[in-house]
Amino acid sequence: MRIVFAGTPEFAVPPLEALLAASYDVCAVYTQPDRPSGRGRKLTASPIKAIALSKGIPVYQPESFKNEETIEALALLQPDLMVVVAYGLILPLRVINIPRLGAINIHASLLPRWRGAAPIQRAVIEGDPETGITIMHIEPRLDAGPMLLKKAIAIQPDETAGELHDRLAVLGASALIESLPLIDLGTASAIVQDESQVTTAAKIHKEEARLDFSQSAIALERKVRGFNPWPVAETIFRGEILRIWRATAIPLDAPGTPGSVIIGPGTLDVVTGHGMLRLLELQLPGGKRIRAIDFLNAQSEGLTFLGEPV
């Protein structure tokens, strides 16, 4: 098969590498235009572009598929299949219909659960016991196409969204390689999604990262894991933002005021609406990530409350 690969971030790297390792004919790569990055805001290529260039694969970086020239350029490649992984551009029906076998997507959830922009984070935040990868045909509706293959994995109790992201990227690569012969031979079973089971994984916004200690400790722990590595859970400490990279929920024998701090031998716990949140790894503005015990040792005054207004 002549394959056009469309992807942009690190999540798309293992699938592209798997295609190349399996000697598939990747005739072109589509990826987002170079974007400013870092403190110097220097234009930076996507990880996918870097791989393609190193392998001598032609790279296309259209801003959209709204003009005729962009669509014609894709058609001239005469692809058999288009593989899309976290590309970041909407593909119109004309584009989807260009490849002989259509276009497929590697989606990081067990569809129809968690259609949308942030399936990995939402699965962690909502406490799902498992998630996975779905290989699906692309259609104009977002993440709504027929499913060709699903692979499930358990979400570990202390797993962050970043750690789960890396595992799912590898799983997506293996699921892709497993599905391609079925697609090529026309033996893949396309299962229509059950619309009654759809949930939406809305895009993560930085404002969500501020923790509300009136919520339960379990819910807050899931947010800490779900917002790691971005945007990182946070609270207010003495008028400054205190980032919380790691935390765990523990029981609380007696009720207390949410936000109150309980300091034990080497521990820093915060009272919540139900239970306590034990803070494990923290970061002050301009500082490095440190253990909670080191944070405590650095404080010149007693620590009694977190989450007060700025």
KOLMARVEX-811062 format. One record per residue (C-alpha): residue number from 1; chain; residue in three letters; x, z, y. Coordinates in steps of 0.2 Angstrom, whole numbers, padded with zeros to 4 digits. Each point is the difference from the previous one (the first is absolute). Example, Ala and Ser with C-alpha at 12.3 -4.5 7.8 and 13.67 -1.06 7.14 Angstrom:
<rs>
+-----+-------+------+-------+-------+-------+
:  nr : kette : rest :  east :    up : north :
+-----+-------+------+-------+-------+-------+
:   1 :     A :  ala :  0062 :  0039 : -0022 :
:   2 :     A :  ser :  0006 : -0003 :  0017 :
+-----+-------+------+-------+-------+-------+
</rs>
This chain:
<rs>
+-----+-------+------+-------+-------+-------+
:  nr : kette : rest :  east :    up : north :
+-----+-------+------+-------+-------+-------+
:   1 :     A :  met :  0000 :  0000 :  0000 :
:   2 :     A :  arg :  0005 : -0003 :  0018 :
:   3 :     A :  ile : -0003 :  0016 :  0009 :
:   4 :     A :  val : -0001 :  0004 :  0018 :
:   5 :     A :  phe :  0003 :  0018 :  0003 :
:   6 :     A :  ala : -0008 :  0009 :  0015 :
:   7 :     A :  gly :  0006 :  0018 :  0004 :
:   8 :     A :  thr :  0008 :  0010 :  0014 :
:   9 :     A :  pro :  0005 :  0018 : -0003 :
:  10 :     A :  glu :  0010 :  0010 : -0013 :
:  11 :     A :  phe : -0015 :  0001 : -0012 :
:  12 :     A :  ala :  0001 : -0019 : -0002 :
:  13 :     A :  val :  0018 :  0000 : -0005 :
:  14 :     A :  pro : -0001 :  0005 : -0019 :
:  15 :     A :  pro : -0013 : -0014 : -0003 :
:  16 :     A :  leu :  0010 : -0013 :  0008 :
:  17 :     A :  glu :  0016 :  0006 : -0009 :
:  18 :     A :  ala : -0010 :  0000 : -0017 :
:  19 :     A :  leu : -0005 : -0018 :  0003 :
:  20 :     A :  leu :  0018 : -0006 :  0003 :
:  21 :     A :  ala :  0007 :  0010 : -0014 :
:  22 :     A :  ala : -0013 : -0008 : -0012 :
:  23 :     A :  ser :  0005 : -0018 :  0007 :
:  24 :     A :  tyr : -0016 : -0004 :  0008 :
:  25 :     A :  asp :  0001 : -0015 :  0012 :
:  26 :     A :  val : -0003 :  0009 :  0017 :
:  27 :     A :  cys :  0000 : -0015 :  0011 :
:  28 :     A :  ala : -0003 :  0009 :  0016 :
:  29 :     A :  val : -0002 :  0017 :  0008 :
:  30 :     A :  tyr : -0013 :  0005 :  0013 :
:  31 :     A :  thr :  0003 :  0016 :  0010 :
:  32 :     A :  gln : -0004 :  0007 :  0017 :
:  33 :     A :  pro :  0010 : -0005 :  0015 :
:  34 :     A :  asp :  0015 :  0010 :  0004 :
:  35 :     A :  arg : -0005 :  0016 :  0010 :
:  36 :     A :  pro :  0009 :  0012 :  0012 :
:  37 :     A :  ser :  0007 :  0015 : -0010 :
:  38 :     A :  gly :  0010 :  0015 :  0003 :
:  39 :     A :  arg :  0005 :  0009 :  0016 :
:  40 :     A :  gly :  0008 : -0016 :  0007 :
:  41 :     A :  arg : -0016 : -0010 : -0004 :
:  42 :     A :  lys :  0010 : -0014 : -0008 :
:  43 :     A :  leu : -0009 : -0014 : -0009 :
:  44 :     A :  thr :  0001 :  0004 : -0018 :
:  45 :     A :  ala : -0004 : -0011 : -0015 :
:  46 :     A :  ser : -0012 :  0007 : -0014 :
:  47 :     A :  pro :  0008 :  0005 : -0016 :
:  48 :     A :  ile : -0009 : -0015 : -0008 :
:  49 :     A :  lys :  0008 : -0012 :  0012 :
:  50 :     A :  ala :  0017 :  0008 : -0004 :
:  51 :     A :  ile : -0002 : -0003 : -0018 :
:  52 :     A :  ala : -0006 : -0018 :  0002 :
:  53 :     A :  leu :  0015 : -0005 :  0011 :
:  54 :     A :  ser :  0012 :  0008 : -0012 :
:  55 :     A :  lys : -0007 : -0011 : -0014 :
:  56 :     A :  gly : -0002 : -0016 :  0010 :
:  57 :     A :  ile : -0019 :  0000 :  0000 :
:  58 :     A :  pro : -0009 : -0008 :  0015 :
:  59 :     A :  val : -0008 :  0013 :  0011 :
:  60 :     A :  tyr : -0015 : -0003 :  0011 :
:  61 :     A :  gln : -0006 :  0013 :  0013 :
:  62 :     A :  pro : -0016 : -0006 :  0008 :
:  63 :     A :  glu : -0009 :  0012 :  0012 :
:  64 :     A :  ser : -0016 : -0005 : -0008 :
:  65 :     A :  phe : -0009 : -0014 : -0010 :
:  66 :     A :  lys : -0011 : -0006 :  0014 :
:  67 :     A :  asn :  0009 : -0016 :  0004 :
:  68 :     A :  glu :  0000 : -0016 : -0010 :
:  69 :     A :  glu :  0019 : -0002 : -0001 :
:  70 :     A :  thr :  0002 :  0017 : -0009 :
:  71 :     A :  ile : -0013 : -0005 : -0013 :
:  72 :     A :  glu :  0008 : -0017 : -0002 :
:  73 :     A :  ala :  0017 :  0007 : -0003 :
:  74 :     A :  leu : -0007 :  0011 : -0014 :
:  75 :     A :  ala : -0009 : -0015 : -0008 :
:  76 :     A :  leu :  0016 : -0010 :  0000 :
:  77 :     A :  leu :  0008 :  0013 : -0011 :
:  78 :     A :  gln : -0012 : -0005 : -0014 :
:  79 :     A :  pro : -0001 :  0018 : -0007 :
:  80 :     A :  asp : -0008 :  0004 : -0016 :
:  81 :     A :  leu : -0003 :  0018 :  0005 :
:  82 :     A :  met :  0002 :  0011 :  0015 :
:  83 :     A :  val :  0005 :  0019 : -0003 :
:  84 :     A :  val : -0005 :  0011 :  0014 :
:  85 :     A :  val :  0007 :  0018 :  0002 :
:  86 :     A :  ala : -0003 :  0010 :  0016 :
:  87 :     A :  tyr :  0003 : -0016 :  0010 :
:  88 :     A :  gly : -0010 :  0006 :  0015 :
:  89 :     A :  leu : -0009 : -0016 :  0005 :
:  90 :     A :  ile : -0017 : -0006 : -0004 :
:  91 :     A :  leu : -0001 : -0015 : -0011 :
:  92 :     A :  pro : -0015 : -0012 :  0004 :
:  93 :     A :  leu : -0009 : -0009 : -0014 :
:  94 :     A :  arg :  0009 : -0016 :  0003 :
:  95 :     A :  val :  0017 :  0009 : -0003 :
:  96 :     A :  ile : -0007 :  0009 : -0016 :
:  97 :     A :  asn : -0005 : -0017 : -0007 :
:  98 :     A :  ile :  0016 : -0009 :  0002 :
:  99 :     A :  pro :  0009 :  0006 : -0015 :
: 100 :     A :  arg : -0006 : -0008 : -0017 :
: 101 :     A :  leu : -0003 :  0017 : -0007 :
: 102 :     A :  gly : -0005 :  0009 :  0016 :
: 103 :     A :  ala :  0007 :  0016 :  0008 :
: 104 :     A :  ile :  0002 :  0017 : -0008 :
: 105 :     A :  asn :  0004 :  0017 :  0008 :
: 106 :     A :  ile :  0009 :  0015 : -0007 :
: 107 :     A :  his : -0011 :  0015 :  0007 :
: 108 :     A :  ala :  0006 :  0018 : -0001 :
: 109 :     A :  ser : -0016 :  0008 : -0007 :
: 110 :     A :  leu : -0012 : -0001 : -0014 :
: 111 :     A :  leu : -0013 : -0011 :  0008 :
: 112 :     A :  pro : -0014 :  0001 :  0006 :
: 113 :     A :  arg :  0007 :  0017 :  0005 :
: 114 :     A :  trp :  0010 :  0000 :  0016 :
: 115 :     A :  arg : -0002 : -0017 :  0007 :
: 116 :     A :  gly :  0009 : -0002 :  0016 :
: 117 :     A :  ala :  0016 :  0004 :  0010 :
: 118 :     A :  ala :  0006 :  0017 : -0007 :
: 119 :     A :  pro : -0005 :  0002 : -0019 :
: 120 :     A :  ile :  0015 :  0010 : -0005 :
: 121 :     A :  gln : -0002 :  0013 :  0014 :
: 122 :     A :  arg : -0018 :  0001 : -0002 :
: 123 :     A :  ala :  0001 :  0003 : -0019 :
: 124 :     A :  val :  0012 :  0015 :  0003 :
: 125 :     A :  ile : -0010 :  0007 :  0015 :
: 126 :     A :  glu : -0016 :  0000 : -0010 :
: 127 :     A :  gly :  0008 :  0008 : -0015 :
: 128 :     A :  asp : -0002 : -0015 : -0012 :
: 129 :     A :  pro :  0007 :  0005 : -0018 :
: 130 :     A :  glu :  0005 : -0018 : -0002 :
: 131 :     A :  thr :  0003 : -0017 :  0009 :
: 132 :     A :  gly :  0008 : -0016 : -0005 :
: 133 :     A :  ile :  0002 : -0019 :  0003 :
: 134 :     A :  thr : -0013 : -0013 : -0001 :
: 135 :     A :  ile :  0004 : -0019 : -0001 :
: 136 :     A :  met : -0014 : -0009 :  0008 :
: 137 :     A :  his : -0005 : -0017 :  0006 :
: 138 :     A :  ile : -0001 : -0001 :  0019 :
: 139 :     A :  glu : -0016 : -0005 :  0008 :
: 140 :     A :  pro : -0005 :  0001 :  0019 :
: 141 :     A :  arg : -0007 :  0018 : -0002 :
: 142 :     A :  leu :  0013 :  0013 :  0001 :
: 143 :     A :  asp :  0006 :  0006 : -0017 :
: 144 :     A :  ala : -0016 : -0006 : -0008 :
: 145 :     A :  gly :  0005 : -0013 : -0012 :
: 146 :     A :  pro : -0002 : -0001 : -0019 :
: 147 :     A :  met :  0013 :  0011 : -0009 :
: 148 :     A :  leu :  0012 : -0007 : -0012 :
: 149 :     A :  leu :  0010 :  0015 : -0006 :
: 150 :     A :  lys :  0000 :  0019 :  0004 :
: 151 :     A :  lys :  0014 :  0013 : -0004 :
: 152 :     A :  ala : -0003 :  0018 :  0003 :
: 153 :     A :  ile :  0013 :  0014 :  0003 :
: 154 :     A :  ala : -0003 :  0019 :  0002 :
: 155 :     A :  ile :  0003 :  0007 :  0018 :
: 156 :     A :  gln :  0012 :  0015 : -0003 :
: 157 :     A :  pro : -0005 :  0017 :  0008 :
: 158 :     A :  asp :  0014 :  0000 :  0013 :
: 159 :     A :  glu :  0002 : -0018 :  0003 :
: 160 :     A :  thr :  0001 : -0007 :  0017 :
: 161 :     A :  ala : -0007 : -0017 :  0006 :
: 162 :     A :  gly :  0017 : -0006 :  0002 :
: 163 :     A :  glu :  0005 :  0004 : -0018 :
: 164 :     A :  leu : -0016 : -0007 : -0007 :
: 165 :     A :  his :  0003 : -0016 :  0010 :
: 166 :     A :  asp :  0017 : -0003 : -0008 :
: 167 :     A :  arg : -0008 :  0003 : -0018 :
: 168 :     A :  leu : -0014 : -0012 :  0004 :
: 169 :     A :  ala :  0011 : -0013 :  0007 :
: 170 :     A :  val :  0009 : -0001 : -0017 :
: 171 :     A :  leu : -0016 :  0001 : -0010 :
: 172 :     A :  gly : -0006 : -0015 :  0011 :
: 173 :     A :  ala :  0015 : -0010 : -0005 :
: 174 :     A :  ser : -0003 :  0003 : -0018 :
: 175 :     A :  ala : -0019 : -0004 :  0001 :
: 176 :     A :  leu :  0004 : -0016 :  0009 :
: 177 :     A :  ile :  0011 : -0006 : -0013 :
: 178 :     A :  glu : -0012 :  0005 : -0014 :
: 179 :     A :  ser : -0014 : -0010 :  0009 :
: 180 :     A :  leu :  0008 : -0016 :  0004 :
: 181 :     A :  pro :  0000 : -0008 : -0018 :
: 182 :     A :  leu : -0018 :  0005 : -0001 :
: 183 :     A :  ile : -0004 : -0009 :  0017 :
: 184 :     A :  asp :  0011 : -0015 : -0005 :
: 185 :     A :  leu : -0009 : -0002 : -0017 :
: 186 :     A :  gly : -0017 :  0003 :  0008 :
: 187 :     A :  thr : -0003 :  0015 : -0012 :
: 188 :     A :  ala : -0001 :  0014 :  0013 :
: 189 :     A :  ser : -0017 :  0008 :  0001 :
: 190 :     A :  ala : -0007 :  0001 :  0018 :
: 191 :     A :  ile : -0010 :  0016 :  0001 :
: 192 :     A :  val : -0012 :  0001 :  0015 :
: 193 :     A :  gln :  0002 :  0017 :  0010 :
: 194 :     A :  asp : -0015 :  0012 : -0001 :
: 195 :     A :  glu : -0005 :  0001 :  0019 :
: 196 :     A :  ser : -0009 :  0017 : -0003 :
: 197 :     A :  gln :  0017 :  0008 : -0004 :
: 198 :     A :  val :  0009 : -0007 :  0016 :
: 199 :     A :  thr :  0010 :  0013 :  0011 :
: 200 :     A :  thr :  0009 : -0005 :  0015 :
: 201 :     A :  ala :  0018 :  0005 :  0004 :
: 202 :     A :  ala :  0000 :  0000 :  0019 :
: 203 :     A :  lys :  0016 : -0003 :  0009 :
: 204 :     A :  ile :  0010 :  0016 :  0003 :
: 205 :     A :  his :  0001 :  0005 :  0018 :
: 206 :     A :  lys :  0013 :  0012 :  0007 :
: 207 :     A :  glu : -0014 :  0012 :  0007 :
: 208 :     A :  glu : -0005 :  0004 : -0018 :
: 209 :     A :  ala :  0017 :  0009 : -0003 :
: 210 :     A :  arg : -0005 :  0015 :  0011 :
: 211 :     A :  leu : -0004 :  0014 : -0013 :
: 212 :     A :  asp : -0016 :  0010 :  0003 :
: 213 :     A :  phe :  0003 :  0017 : -0009 :
: 214 :     A :  ser : -0019 :  0004 : -0001 :
: 215 :     A :  gln :  0000 : -0013 : -0014 :
: 216 :     A :  ser :  0005 :  0006 : -0018 :
: 217 :     A :  ala :  0018 :  0001 : -0005 :
: 218 :     A :  ile : -0002 : -0013 : -0014 :
: 219 :     A :  ala : -0007 : -0012 :  0012 :
: 220 :     A :  leu :  0014 :  0003 :  0012 :
: 221 :     A :  glu :  0013 : -0001 : -0014 :
: 222 :     A :  arg : -0007 : -0017 : -0004 :
: 223 :     A :  lys :  0002 : -0006 :  0018 :
: 224 :     A :  val :  0018 :  0006 :  0001 :
: 225 :     A :  arg :  0004 : -0011 : -0016 :
: 226 :     A :  gly : -0011 : -0014 :  0006 :
: 227 :     A :  phe :  0008 : -0001 :  0017 :
: 228 :     A :  asn :  0018 :  0000 : -0007 :
: 229 :     A :  pro :  0010 : -0010 :  0005 :
: 230 :     A :  trp : -0012 : -0006 :  0014 :
: 231 :     A :  pro : -0007 :  0006 :  0012 :
: 232 :     A :  val :  0005 :  0018 : -0007 :
: 233 :     A :  ala : -0012 :  0014 :  0001 :
: 234 :     A :  glu :  0003 :  0011 :  0016 :
: 235 :     A :  thr : -0006 :  0016 :  0009 :
: 236 :     A :  ile :  0004 :  0008 :  0016 :
: 237 :     A :  phe :  0013 :  0014 :  0002 :
: 238 :     A :  arg :  0004 :  0008 :  0017 :
: 239 :     A :  gly : -0006 : -0016 :  0009 :
: 240 :     A :  glu :  0010 : -0012 : -0011 :
: 241 :     A :  ile : -0004 : -0011 : -0014 :
: 242 :     A :  leu :  0005 :  0007 : -0017 :
: 243 :     A :  arg :  0001 : -0013 : -0014 :
: 244 :     A :  ile : -0004 :  0006 : -0017 :
: 245 :     A :  trp :  0008 : -0011 : -0014 :
: 246 :     A :  arg : -0004 :  0011 : -0015 :
: 247 :     A :  ala : -0012 :  0013 : -0004 :
: 248 :     A :  thr : -0010 :  0007 : -0014 :
: 249 :     A :  ala : -0017 :  0009 : -0002 :
: 250 :     A :  ile :  0000 :  0018 : -0006 :
: 251 :     A :  pro : -0014 :  0013 : -0003 :
: 252 :     A :  leu : -0004 :  0013 :  0014 :
: 253 :     A :  asp : -0007 :  0016 : -0006 :
: 254 :     A :  ala : -0008 :  0006 :  0016 :
: 255 :     A :  pro : -0007 : -0010 :  0014 :
: 256 :     A :  gly :  0009 : -0003 :  0016 :
: 257 :     A :  thr :  0000 : -0010 :  0016 :
: 258 :     A :  pro :  0004 : -0018 : -0003 :
: 259 :     A :  gly :  0017 : -0004 :  0008 :
: 260 :     A :  ser :  0007 :  0018 : -0002 :
: 261 :     A :  val :  0017 :  0001 : -0008 :
: 262 :     A :  ile :  0005 :  0011 : -0014 :
: 263 :     A :  ile :  0019 :  0001 : -0003 :
: 264 :     A :  gly :  0006 :  0006 : -0017 :
: 265 :     A :  pro :  0017 :  0001 : -0008 :
: 266 :     A :  gly :  0006 : -0017 :  0004 :
: 267 :     A :  thr : -0018 : -0007 :  0002 :
: 268 :     A :  leu : -0010 : -0007 :  0014 :
: 269 :     A :  asp : -0019 :  0000 : -0003 :
: 270 :     A :  val : -0014 : -0005 :  0011 :
: 271 :     A :  val : -0018 :  0006 : -0002 :
: 272 :     A :  thr : -0012 : -0014 : -0002 :
: 273 :     A :  gly : -0019 : -0001 : -0001 :
: 274 :     A :  his :  0002 :  0003 : -0019 :
: 275 :     A :  gly :  0017 :  0006 : -0007 :
: 276 :     A :  met :  0017 : -0001 :  0008 :
: 277 :     A :  leu :  0011 : -0015 :  0003 :
: 278 :     A :  arg :  0019 :  0004 : -0004 :
: 279 :     A :  leu :  0011 : -0010 :  0011 :
: 280 :     A :  leu :  0015 : -0007 : -0009 :
: 281 :     A :  glu :  0009 : -0012 :  0012 :
: 282 :     A :  leu : -0002 : -0002 :  0019 :
: 283 :     A :  gln :  0007 : -0009 :  0015 :
: 284 :     A :  leu :  0000 :  0004 :  0018 :
: 285 :     A :  pro :  0002 : -0013 :  0014 :
: 286 :     A :  gly :  0017 : -0007 :  0000 :
: 287 :     A :  gly :  0005 :  0010 : -0015 :
: 288 :     A :  lys :  0003 : -0004 : -0019 :
: 289 :     A :  arg : -0011 :  0004 : -0014 :
: 290 :     A :  ile :  0003 :  0017 : -0006 :
: 291 :     A :  arg : -0006 :  0013 : -0013 :
: 292 :     A :  ala : -0013 :  0012 :  0006 :
: 293 :     A :  ile :  0012 :  0015 : -0003 :
: 294 :     A :  asp :  0013 : -0008 :  0012 :
: 295 :     A :  phe : -0014 : -0003 :  0013 :
: 296 :     A :  leu : -0004 :  0018 : -0001 :
: 297 :     A :  asn :  0018 :  0006 :  0002 :
: 298 :     A :  ala :  0002 : -0011 :  0015 :
: 299 :     A :  gln : -0015 :  0008 :  0010 :
: 300 :     A :  ser :  0005 :  0013 :  0013 :
: 301 :     A :  glu : -0017 :  0007 :  0001 :
: 302 :     A :  gly : -0013 :  0005 : -0013 :
: 303 :     A :  leu : -0011 : -0014 : -0007 :
: 304 :     A :  thr : -0019 :  0005 : -0001 :
: 305 :     A :  phe : -0010 : -0015 :  0003 :
: 306 :     A :  leu :  0000 : -0019 : -0002 :
: 307 :     A :  gly : -0012 : -0014 :  0007 :
: 308 :     A :  glu : -0003 :  0007 :  0018 :
: 309 :     A :  pro : -0004 : -0013 :  0013 :
: 310 :     A :  val :  0015 : -0008 :  0010 :
+-----+-------+------+-------+-------+-------+
</rs>
